[in-house]
Amino acid sequence: MVKEALLRALRGRQEPLSGEELSRCLGVSRAAVWKAVNALRGEGYTIVALPTKGYRLLESPDVLWAAELSDPQRLVGGQVVCLDTVDSTNDELKRRAMAGAPTGLALTAETQTGGKGRRGRSFQSLPGKGLYLSILLRPQVPLDQVSQLTAWTAVAVCRAIEAVSGIRADVKWPNDVLVEGKKLCGILTELGVEAETGSLSYVVVGMGVNVSQLDADFGPELCPIATSLALLGVRVRRAALGRELLAELDRMNAAFPAGRADYLAEYRRRCVTLGRQVRLIRPQGETLAQALDVDDDFALRVRLDGGGEETVSSGEVSVRGVLGCQ
C-alpha cells in the first residue's frame, strides 16, 4: 500500500517532495518511504533523489497498475482491477457484477484470450499493445435507455483520446471510434437483467483502444481498416490514457441521462456516418440508404434508396468510404 500511495503522491508533480513530507503525508517512516522508492525503481519507475529537495518521478513504464489508474474521488474508476490475462474484460466484470462487485468498478487486462466485438465477432487483443478496459454501471433508468450508453461512451472515448494526443477522433455509428477513417477503438455494451422482475441488474461497458500496434501487428486483413496511436505518431502510456478515459467515463456516468443534449450534440458532430451512403446489413439481406441524422435516442435515421425513411436502432451498418467499404 505504501508503494501505491507514494506513486499517487509523486505522479504529475513537477516539484520534488522531500522524504520528510512524504513520510508525514503517507503516515509512514522515512525508512518505509525509502524502501517504497527502491521497490518502484525495481519495477521500472525512474525516481530521482535531488539533494536537499527530495524525490521526483521522471518516467514510468508502460504497465497498467491500479495505483496509477484508480482515483478514490471518482465513482467510475474509484476501484480498478488490473489483470495479466483474461478471457474477456467484459465477461470477467459480468462475473464480478453477479457476485456483488461495486458500481463503478473498472477492470483492465494486458491481453484477452477471447476479446469480443459486436455481433459475436472476435476482438484482437495483443499483449501490452492496447488498452482493454471495462466498467460496471448500474444506472437507474428504463431498459430502453440503456442502449444509449454505447454512444455516450464513444463521446467519452473521443474526448479522452483528444486530451492525451491532440488528435481529433470521430465516430462511425453506432460504436466505432475512428481517426482518419480507420478504427482506433471498439465499444461493446452488455447488460444483465433480473429474471424475476425483468429489471436492470447491471451494465458492463467495454472498450479496446489501439495504442502501440504497428502495421505488422494488425496483419494484411486489419491493416487497411485499423490504426493505433503509435501509427498516428503519438507515443502515450496506456496508464495515462486509462486515467483520462476513466475520468471521462466518470463524468459521463454522472451526466447520464440528464445531460443527453450535450452528448447527443457532440455525437452528431463527430458522426462520420451522416450524409453518406450506407448499407444496412440484415438477416433478410442488404439495403442501400442515405444516412440523414441521429435522432434523440441515438438511433440512425436513413432514407432508403427505394423511397421512404426508416429509423435504425440496432444492426450492422457499413459506410461507403469508411473502414475500406466501397
C-alpha positions in Angstrom: 0.0 0.0 0.0 2.9 2.4 0.6 4.1 2.0 -3.0 0.7 2.8 -4.3 0.3 5.9 -2.1 3.8 7.0 -2.9 3.2 6.8 -6.6 0.0 8.8 -6.3 1.8 11.5 -4.3 4.6 11.8 -6.9 2.5 11.4 -10.1 2.1 14.6 -12.1 4.2 16.8 -9.8 6.9 19.0 -11.3 8.4 19.9 -7.9 10.1 17.2 -5.8 8.7 16.0 -2.4 11.1 15.6 0.4 11.3 12.3 2.3 10.0 14.2 5.4 7.0 15.5 3.5 6.2 12.0 2.1 6.6 10.4 5.5 4.2 12.8 7.0 1.7 12.7 4.1 1.7 8.9 3.9 1.8 8.3 7.6 4.9 6.0 7.5 8.5 6.3 8.5 11.3 7.7 6.3 12.7 4.2 6.0 9.4 3.0 4.6 9.4 5.8 2.1 13.0 4.9 1.0 12.0 1.2 0.7 9.0 2.0 -1.4 11.1 4.3 -3.7 13.5 1.5 -4.3 10.7 -1.0 -4.9 9.2 1.3 -7.6 12.6 1.7 -9.2 12.9 -2.0 -9.4 9.7 -2.1 -11.3 10.9 0.3 -13.9 9.9 3.7 -12.5 12.6 6.4 -12.8 12.6 8.3 -9.5 15.4 10.7 -8.8 16.5 11.9 -5.4 17.6 15.5 -5.5 19.9 16.6 -2.7 18.1 18.8 -0.1 14.9 18.8 -2.2 13.5 15.3 -2.3 12.1 12.7 -4.7 10.7 13.3 -8.2 9.1 10.8 -10.6 10.6 11.3 -14.1 9.4 8.3 -16.1 7.1 5.4 -15.7 7.0 2.0 -17.5 4.1 1.2 -19.9 2.3 -1.0 -17.4 -1.3 -1.0 -16.1 -1.3 -0.7 -12.4 -4.3 0.0 -10.2 -2.4 2.6 -8.2 -1.9 4.7 -11.4 -5.4 4.2 -12.7 -7.7 4.5 -9.7 -8.9 7.7 -8.0 -10.9 7.3 -4.8 -12.6 10.7 -5.5 -14.4 9.1 -8.5 -17.2 6.6 -8.7 -16.1 5.1 -12.0 -12.5 4.0 -11.5 -12.5 4.6 -7.8 -11.6 0.9 -7.7 -9.6 -0.7 -10.5 -8.6 -4.3 -11.0 -5.6 -4.9 -13.4 -5.2 -8.5 -14.7 -2.5 -10.0 -16.9 -4.7 -12.4 -18.9 -8.5 -12.8 -19.0 -10.9 -14.3 -21.5 -12.7 -11.0 -21.9 -12.7 -8.0 -19.6 -16.5 -7.7 -20.2 -17.0 -11.4 -19.2 -14.9 -11.1 -16.1 -16.6 -8.0 -15.0 -20.0 -9.6 -15.6 -19.0 -12.4 -13.3 -17.9 -10.0 -10.7 -21.1 -8.0 -11.1 -23.2 -11.1 -10.4 -21.1 -11.7 -7.3 -21.9 -8.2 -6.0 -19.0 -6.1 -7.2 -19.4 -2.3 -6.5 -20.8 0.1 -9.1 -18.0 1.9 -10.9 -15.5 -0.9 -10.7 -13.1 -0.9 -13.6 -11.2 -3.8 -14.9 -8.2 -4.0 -17.4 -6.2 -6.7 -18.8 -2.8 -6.9 -20.6 -4.3 -9.3 -23.0 -7.6 -11.1 -23.7 -7.8 -14.6 -25.0 -11.5 -14.2 -26.1 -11.9 -10.5 -26.7 -15.3 -9.7 -28.1 -16.8 -7.2 -30.6 -20.4 -6.6 -31.6 -22.5 -9.4 -33.1 -20.2 -12.1 -31.8 -17.1 -11.0 -33.6 -13.7 -11.6 -32.0 -11.6 -8.6 -31.0 -7.8 -8.7 -31.4 -6.1 -8.1 -28.0 -2.3 -8.3 -28.4 -0.4 -8.3 -25.1 0.6 -4.9 -24.0 -0.4 -3.2 -27.2 -3.8 -1.8 -26.3 -6.0 -0.5 -23.5 -8.6 -3.2 -22.8 -11.0 -1.7 -20.3 -14.5 -2.5 -18.9 -16.5 -0.6 -16.4 -19.5 -1.7 -14.3 -22.5 0.6 -14.1 -26.0 0.3 -12.5 -28.0 3.3 -13.9 -31.5 3.8 -12.6 -33.1 4.2 -16.0 -35.6 2.3 -18.1 -34.2 -0.6 -20.2 -34.8 1.2 -23.4 -32.4 4.0 -22.4 -29.5 1.7 -21.6 -28.5 1.2 -25.2 -27.7 4.9 -25.4 -24.6 4.3 -23.2 -22.7 3.0 -26.2 -23.0 6.3 -27.9 -22.3 8.2 -24.7 -19.1 6.1 -24.2 -18.0 6.8 -27.8 -18.1 10.6 -27.0 -16.1 9.9 -23.7 -13.5 7.9 -25.6 -13.1 10.7 -28.2 -12.7 13.3 -25.5 -10.0 11.2 -23.7 -8.1 10.4 -26.9 -8.0 14.1 -27.8 -6.9 15.1 -24.3 -3.8 12.9 -24.4 -2.9 13.1 -28.0 -4.4 16.3 -29.6 -5.8 14.1 -32.4 -9.4 14.5 -33.4 -11.4 11.3 -33.2 -14.7 10.6 -35.0 -17.5 8.0 -34.6 -18.9 5.6 -37.0 -22.5 4.8 -35.9 -23.0 3.2 -33.5 -19.9 2.1 -31.7 -16.6 2.6 -33.6 -14.2 5.4 -32.8 -12.2 6.4 -35.9 -9.2 8.5 -36.7 -8.5 9.4 -40.4 -11.1 6.8 -41.5 -9.6 3.9 -39.6 -10.8 2.2 -36.5 -8.9 3.1 -33.3 -11.4 1.8 -30.7 -14.4 -0.5 -30.5 -17.1 -0.4 -27.8 -19.3 -3.2 -26.5 -22.2 -2.7 -24.0 -23.7 -5.7 -22.3 -26.3 -5.9 -19.6 -27.8 -8.2 -17.0 -31.5 -8.4 -16.3 -33.2 -9.9 -13.2 -35.2 -12.9 -14.4 -38.0 -12.5 -11.9 -38.7 -8.8 -12.4 -37.2 -8.0 -15.8 -35.5 -5.0 -14.2 -31.9 -4.0 -15.0 -29.3 -5.6 -12.8 -26.1 -4.2 -14.2 -24.4 -2.7 -17.3 -20.9 -3.6 -18.4 -19.3 -1.2 -21.0 -16.1 -2.5 -22.6 -13.7 -0.7 -24.9 -10.5 -1.6 -26.6 -8.2 1.2 -27.7 -5.3 0.5 -30.1 -2.3 2.2 -28.5 1.1 0.8 -29.7 0.3 -1.6 -32.6 2.2 -1.3 -35.8 1.2 -2.5 -39.3 2.8 -5.9 -38.7 0.7 -6.4 -35.6 -2.5 -5.9 -37.5 -1.6 -8.1 -40.4 -2.9 -7.8 -44.0 -6.5 -8.2 -43.1 -6.8 -5.5 -40.5 -4.1 -3.1 -41.6 -6.2 -1.3 -44.2 -9.0 -0.6 -41.7 -7.3 -0.3 -38.3 -4.9 2.2 -36.8 -3.3 2.9 -33.5 -2.0 6.0 -31.6 1.6 4.8 -32.5 0.8 4.7 -36.2 -0.7 8.2 -35.9 2.7 9.4 -34.5 1.6 9.6 -30.8 3.5 8.0 -28.0 1.4 7.7 -24.9 1.5 5.4 -21.9 -1.6 3.2 -21.6 -1.9 4.2 -17.9 -2.1 7.9 -18.9 -4.8 7.2 -21.4 -6.6 5.0 -19.0 -6.6 7.7 -16.3 -8.0 10.2 -18.7 -10.6 7.7 -20.0 -11.8 6.8 -16.6 -12.2 10.4 -15.7 -14.3 11.0 -18.8 -16.3 7.9 -18.1 -16.9 9.1 -14.5 -18.2 12.4 -15.9 -20.3 10.5 -18.4 -21.9 8.4 -15.6 -22.6 11.5 -13.5 -24.3 13.2 -16.5 -26.4 10.1 -17.6 -29.2 10.5 -18.6 -30.0 14.2 -17.7 -27.1 15.5 -19.8 -28.2 13.9 -23.0 -28.4 17.1 -25.1 -24.7 17.8 -24.7 -23.6 14.2 -25.6 -26.1 14.0 -28.4 -24.9 17.2 -30.0 -21.3 16.1 -29.8 -22.1 12.6 -31.1 -23.8 14.2 -34.1 -20.8 16.5 -34.8 -18.4 13.5 -34.7 -20.5 11.0 -36.6 -18.9 10.4 -40.0 -21.9 8.2 -41.0 -24.1 11.2 -41.5 -24.6 12.4 -45.1 -23.0 9.2 -46.6 -24.4 6.3 -48.5 -24.8 3.3 -46.1 -25.6 -0.4 -46.5 -28.0 -1.8 -43.9 -27.0 -5.4 -43.3 -29.8 -7.6 -42.0 -30.6 -11.3 -41.9 -33.0 -10.9 -44.8 -30.5 -9.1 -46.9 -28.8 -5.7 -47.6 -30.4 -2.4 -48.3 -28.8 0.8 -49.6 -29.7 4.0 -47.9 -28.6 7.6 -47.2 -27.7 8.4 -43.6 -29.7 11.5 -42.6 -29.4 12.1 -38.9 -29.0 10.6 -35.4 -32.3 11.0 -33.6 -32.8 12.0 -29.9 -32.4 8.3 -28.8 -29.1 8.0 -30.8 -30.8 5.8 -33.5 -29.8 6.3 -37.1 -32.4 7.9 -39.4 -31.9 6.9 -43.1 -33.6 7.5 -46.4 -34.0 4.2 -48.3 -32.9 4.1 -51.9 -36.3 2.6 -52.8 -38.0 5.6 -51.2 -39.2 6.4 -47.7 -37.4 6.9 -44.4 -36.5 4.5 -41.6 -35.0 4.7 -38.1 -32.4 2.1 -37.4 -31.8 1.4 -33.7 -29.5 -1.7 -34.0 -27.8 -3.9 -36.5 -24.9 -3.7 -38.9 -24.3 -0.6 -41.0 -21.4 -0.2 -43.4 -20.5 3.2 -44.6 -19.1 3.9 -48.0 -15.6 5.3 -47.9 -15.1 4.3 -44.2 -13.2 1.2 -43.0 -12.5 0.1 -46.5 -16.2 -0.1 -47.6 -16.9 0.8 -51.2 
